[in-house]
Amino acid sequence: MSDNNVKVRFAPSPTGMLHVGNARTALISWLFTRSKQGKFLLRIDDTDQERSKKEYEDAIIQSLEWLGMDWDENARQRDRFDRYNECIEKLKSEGRIYACYETSDELALKRKVLLNRGLPPIYDRAALELSADDIAKFEAEGRTPHWRFKLMHTPIHWNDEVRGDVNFKGEDLSDPVVIREDGSPLYHLCSVIDDVDYNITHVIRGEDHVSNTATHIQMFEALGATPPKFAHLPLLSDGEGGKLSKRLGSLSIIDIRDEDGLEPMAVVSLMARLGTSDPIEAFRDVQPLIDSFSFSKFGRGTPKFDSNDLLRLNKKILHETSFADVKERLNIPEMDEVFWNTTRPNLNKLSDAAEWWNVVNGPVTPVIEDDEFATQAASLLPAAPWDENTWQEWTSAIKEQTGRKGKQLFMPLRQALTGMEHGPELAVLLPLIGPERALSRLQTKKAA
């Protein structure tokens, strides 16, 4: 297979937001595709019409676009039910899909009995032994069948791009349900039909789908198609970090964008390298990640998603970002390049720039607890012009005259100049505040 024939799909279900784990699968699929100059398909797997929501589909698309991903083709499963039914009828006629009349309670009891006996909960294919009278009796009771795909009891093998050789025995797997009792097809068969029709060459997904892949390979073969290549990625686990708005299991890309206010390339930089032999570094452009991509770098171990890494990368990216690249996102028309370059080394998130701007330009309500100290500090303000050394020069003079040091020296100055007990570094802020505003704030009298 030549590289330019590579075609990969990302197929999210719009039953919820796009979370970190699925976003990583999407990103790795996209990076691999672009590294091979292939085609990338975004397929919305919305056969579950009851749970699929337009707002989730929109949020998934927004999330992918925010991360910088694009795609060459779109598809939606809800538009393809006629095609699914055509394939289903063919497989029914060939005996590869068969009707089952057990209720959910009956199936649960069968599983329980098998597990209690120390056996795997594999469906016993009792439905294949039903007579016409048995079926008529069930239907008279109002039962409607679900349908299973009949697996061949033969070896199943593929060479996984991440896991290497993978082997299953057909008899060790349970015939998967492919059609619900209401007649609607399930993910398994629809996905395979789509992969065949859209000429998908590689399927990239989490390792929790390994056994599904074994059954899917036989579905490809039943449809007369050659299975694509597969890559199963180890699932992410939580690291030690806990500074983001939510934990990994419920952390969506929209959360990271809106609640945590992080840069998309911080997320991309982390996700692209997690679980690989490459170092995790901050990238402002995705091309180096595309150029260096290889499945041979992925290990079998469980990667740890640590929010501290994400925050570290975010800071690094911001510290290397030019004013021109963020000007429109700052939403502060008055902010200039000098202000940005001065405060940039101290930013954790882009939103911090607005905090610095407000502290510098006001309005600020100074907090003065000691009028005499404030008056002394005001009298010792250095002459203009001010630079990065002004804060040290000023506080040294105050210390010498008042005898104050440490928190007793710095906290009153911070409260007077910013109205806060914490915030950006005053050594950086003071030259931006300037002599006039600094003097005015220090001369504010203590509240009665």
ZAMARGU-4260 file (C-alpha; in steps of 0.2 Angstrom, whole numbers, plus 5000, padded with zeros to 4 digits):
<rodrens>
0) 5000/5000/5000 | 5008/5017/4995 | 5006/5031/5007 | 4995/5042/4996 | 4982/5028/4997
5) 4981/5029/5016 | 4963/5034/5022 | 4959/5035/5041 | 4943/5039/5050 | 4939/5046/5066
10) 4921/5041/5071 | 4914/5049/5087 | 4897/5046/5093 | 4887/5062/5097 | 4881/5056/5114
15) 4892/5067/5124 | 4906/5079/5124 | 4923/5075/5116 | 4934/5070/5131 | 4952/5069/5132
20) 4954/5051/5128 | 4944/5051/5112 | 4953/5068/5107 | 4969/5059/5109 | 4963/5045/5097
25) 4957/5058/5085 | 4974/5068/5086 | 4985/5052/5083 | 4974/5047/5069 | 4975/5064/5061
30) 4994/5065/5064 | 4997/5048/5056 | 4986/5052/5041 | 4995/5069/5038 | 5012/5061/5040
35) 5007/5049/5025 | 4999/5063/5015 | 4983/5052/5016 | 4964/5057/5018 | 4955/5060/5034
40) 4937/5056/5036 | 4926/5063/5050 | 4912/5050/5052 | 4898/5054/5065 | 4892/5037/5072
45) 4874/5041/5076 | 4865/5025/5074 | 4859/5027/5092 | 4846/5040/5087 | 4839/5041/5105
50) 4855/5047/5113 | 4863/5056/5099 | 4861/5075/5100 | 4865/5089/5088 | 4873/5100/5101
55) 4885/5086/5105 | 4889/5084/5086 | 4892/5103/5085 | 4903/5102/5101 | 4914/5088/5094
60) 4917/5097/5078 | 4921/5113/5088 | 4933/5103/5098 | 4942/5096/5083 | 4943/5113/5075
65) 4950/5121/5090 | 4964/5108/5091 | 4968/5112/5073 | 4962/5097/5065 | 4954/5097/5048
70) 4947/5083/5037 | 4945/5079/5019 | 4928/5070/5020 | 4912/5070/5030 | 4900/5056/5034
75) 4885/5052/5045 | 4878/5035/5049 | 4860/5041/5050 | 4861/5044/5031 | 4866/5026/5027
80) 4852/5015/5035 | 4847/5009/5018 | 4865/5003/5014 | 4866/4994/5031 | 4849/4985/5028
85) 4855/4979/5011 | 4871/4971/5019 | 4861/4964/5034 | 4849/4956/5023 | 4863/4948/5013
90) 4871/4941/5029 | 4855/4935/5035 | 4852/4925/5019 | 4869/4918/5021 | 4866/4912/5039
95) 4879/4924/5046 | 4866/4934/5056 | 4853/4925/5066 | 4838/4929/5077 | 4839/4927/5096
100) 4823/4928/5107 | 4831/4928/5125 | 4826/4942/5136 | 4839/4953/5144 | 4835/4944/5161
105) 4838/4927/5153 | 4854/4932/5146 | 4860/4940/5162 | 4856/4923/5171 | 4866/4913/5158
110) 4881/4924/5160 | 4879/4923/5179 | 4879/4904/5178 | 4894/4903/5167 | 4904/4915/5178
115) 4899/4905/5194 | 4906/4890/5185 | 4922/4899/5181 | 4918/4899/5162 | 4919/4914/5151
120) 4902/4922/5147 | 4901/4916/5129 | 4883/4915/5121 | 4878/4897/5119 | 4870/4899/5102
125) 4854/4892/5109 | 4844/4902/5096 | 4851/4892/5082 | 4842/4877/5089 | 4825/4885/5090
130) 4811/4876/5080 | 4798/4885/5070 | 4786/4881/5084 | 4798/4889/5097 | 4799/4904/5087
135) 4780/4905/5084 | 4778/4903/5103 | 4790/4917/5107 | 4782/4929/5094 | 4765/4925/5101
140) 4771/4931/5118 | 4776/4947/5110 | 4794/4944/5109 | 4804/4953/5096 | 4822/4946/5092
145) 4838/4954/5093 | 4851/4948/5080 | 4869/4941/5082 | 4883/4939/5070 | 4889/4921/5069
150) 4907/4920/5071 | 4917/4906/5063 | 4927/4895/5075 | 4943/4898/5067 | 4959/4908/5071
155) 4959/4927/5070 | 4975/4936/5068 | 4982/4953/5064 | 4998/4962/5065 | 4994/4977/5076
160) 5003/4994/5073 | 5006/4996/5091 | 5003/4979/5099 | 5012/4968/5086 | 5005/4950/5083
165) 4987/4948/5090 | 4978/4931/5090 | 4961/4926/5095 | 4951/4910/5093 | 4934/4912/5086
170) 4927/4899/5098 | 4933/4910/5113 | 4922/4925/5108 | 4904/4927/5110 | 4893/4931/5094
175) 4891/4950/5095 | 4873/4957/5095 | 4872/4968/5079 | 4854/4972/5078 | 4843/4978/5093
180) 4826/4972/5097 | 4818/4987/5089 | 4827/4983/5072 | 4840/4997/5073 | 4858/4991/5069
185) 4872/4993/5082 | 4889/5001/5080 | 4899/4985/5076 | 4892/4980/5059 | 4888/4998/5053
190) 4906/5003/5057 | 4913/4989/5047 | 4901/4992/5032 | 4907/5010/5032 | 4925/5006/5033
195) 4923/4995/5018 | 4913/5008/5008 | 4924/5022/5012 | 4940/5012/5008 | 4947/5015/5026
200) 4965/5008/5026 | 4969/5010/5045 | 4958/5010/5060 | 4966/5018/5076 | 4957/5016/5092
205) 4959/5012/5111 | 4965/4995/5117 | 4948/4992/5125 | 4942/4988/5107 | 4954/4974/5104
210) 4941/4960/5106 | 4929/4970/5095 | 4942/4971/5082 | 4943/4952/5082 | 4925/4951/5078
215) 4925/4965/5066 | 4939/4956/5056 | 4926/4942/5053 | 4913/4954/5048 | 4925/4962/5035
220) 4928/4944/5028 | 4909/4940/5028 | 4906/4956/5017 | 4920/4950/5005 | 4932/4964/5010
225) 4950/4964/5016 | 4951/4971/5034 | 4961/4987/5036 | 4976/4988/5047 | 4973/4991/5065
230) 4982/5001/5079 | 4976/4999/5097 | 4982/5013/5109 | 4984/5010/5127 | 4971/5020/5137
235) 4976/5035/5147 | 4976/5035/5166 | 4976/5050/5178 | 4993/5057/5184 | 4996/5066/5200
240) 4990/5083/5193 | 4973/5089/5199 | 4974/5108/5194 | 4962/5107/5179 | 4943/5110/5181
245) 4939/5091/5181 | 4947/5075/5182 | 4952/5065/5167 | 4936/5054/5166 | 4925/5069/5163
250) 4937/5082/5156 | 4931/5087/5139 | 4940/5098/5126 | 4927/5111/5128 | 4931/5112/5147
255) 4950/5114/5143 | 4946/5128/5131 | 4933/5137/5141 | 4935/5133/5159 | 4953/5131/5160
260) 4958/5143/5146 | 4972/5133/5139 | 4981/5135/5122 | 4976/5121/5109 | 4994/5118/5105
265) 4997/5114/5124 | 4985/5100/5122 | 4991/5094/5105 | 5009/5094/5111 | 5005/5083/5126
270) 4993/5071/5117 | 5005/5069/5102 | 5019/5062/5113 | 5010/5054/5128 | 5015/5035/5128
275) 5029/5037/5115 | 5048/5037/5116 | 5049/5055/5111 | 5051/5069/5125 | 5035/5079/5129
280) 5040/5097/5123 | 5030/5113/5119 | 5026/5115/5101 | 5019/5131/5093 | 5016/5123/5076
285) 5010/5105/5073 | 5021/5101/5058 | 5036/5095/5068 | 5024/5082/5076 | 5017/5077/5059
290) 5035/5075/5052 | 5041/5065/5067 | 5026/5053/5069 | 5028/5034/5069 | 5019/5020/5077
295) 5035/5012/5081 | 5038/5025/5095 | 5022/5020/5105 | 5024/5008/5119 | 5012/4996/5127
300) 5012/5004/5145 | 4998/5015/5151 | 5002/5033/5148 | 4998/5045/5163 | 4989/5061/5159
305) 4996/5074/5171 | 4988/5091/5171 | 5004/5099/5178 | 5012/5094/5161 | 4998/5102/5152
310) 5000/5118/5162 | 5019/5118/5160 | 5017/5117/5141 | 5004/5130/5141 | 5016/5142/5150
315) 5030/5138/5138 | 5020/5141/5123 | 5013/5158/5129 | 5031/5163/5133 | 5036/5161/5115
320) 5021/5168/5107 | 5022/5185/5098 | 5010/5199/5101 | 5004/5198/5083 | 4998/5180/5086
325) 4987/5184/5101 | 4982/5202/5098 | 4965/5198/5092 | 4962/5186/5106 | 4966/5198/5120
330) 4951/5208/5118 | 4960/5223/5125 | 4962/5236/5110 | 4973/5247/5121 | 4986/5233/5125
335) 5002/5236/5115 | 5017/5225/5111 | 5028/5233/5124 | 5015/5228/5138 | 5014/5210/5131
340) 5032/5207/5129 | 5035/5214/5147 | 5022/5203/5155 | 5023/5188/5144 | 5037/5179/5154
345) 5025/5179/5169 | 5009/5172/5161 | 5002/5155/5165 | 4986/5157/5154 | 4982/5170/5141
350) 4968/5177/5153 | 4982/5182/5165 | 4986/5196/5153 | 4970/5204/5156 | 4973/5203/5175
355) 4990/5212/5173 | 4982/5225/5162 | 4968/5229/5175 | 4981/5229/5189 | 4992/5242/5179
360) 4979/5253/5172 | 4965/5251/5185 | 4953/5255/5192 | 4961/5249/5207 | 4955/5252/5225
365) 4971/5253/5235 | 4971/5245/5252 | 4980/5256/5265 | 4982/5249/5283 | 4995/5261/5288
370) 4995/5279/5282 | 5012/5284/5289 | 5020/5269/5280 | 5012/5273/5264 | 5017/5291/5265
375) 5035/5286/5268 | 5035/5274/5254 | 5028/5287/5242 | 5042/5299/5247 | 5055/5287/5243
380) 5048/5283/5225 | 5063/5283/5213 | 5064/5297/5199 | 5058/5292/5182 | 5062/5283/5170
385) 5058/5267/5178 | 5064/5250/5173 | 5066/5232/5179 | 5078/5237/5193 | 5066/5251/5200
390) 5057/5239/5212 | 5073/5233/5220 | 5080/5250/5222 | 5063/5257/5230 | 5061/5243/5242
395) 5079/5243/5248 | 5077/5262/5252 | 5060/5258/5261 | 5069/5244/5271 | 5083/5255/5276
400) 5072/5270/5282 | 5058/5260/5290 | 5067/5244/5296 | 5053/5233/5288 | 5057/5217/5279
405) 5049/5202/5271 | 5030/5201/5272 | 5029/5217/5283 | 5037/5227/5269 | 5031/5219/5253
410) 5012/5215/5257 | 5008/5233/5261 | 5016/5239/5245 | 5006/5226/5235 | 4990/5230/5243
415) 4992/5249/5240 | 4998/5247/5222 | 4986/5233/5217 | 4972/5232/5230 | 4976/5213/5231
420) 4986/5202/5243 | 4993/5191/5228 | 4995/5193/5210 | 5008/5197/5196 | 5026/5201/5201
425) 5028/5219/5206 | 5046/5220/5199 | 5038/5218/5182 | 5022/5228/5186 | 5029/5244/5194
430) 5037/5251/5178 | 5021/5248/5169 | 5011/5256/5183 | 5022/5271/5182 | 5026/5285/5194
435) 5010/5295/5193 | 4998/5280/5196 | 5010/5273/5210 | 5010/5290/5219 | 4991/5292/5218
440) 4988/5275/5225 | 5000/5277/5239 | 4992/5293/5244 | 4975/5285/5246 | 4970/5287/5264
445) 4966/5272/5275 | 4947/5268/5275 | 4939/5274/5291
</rodrens>
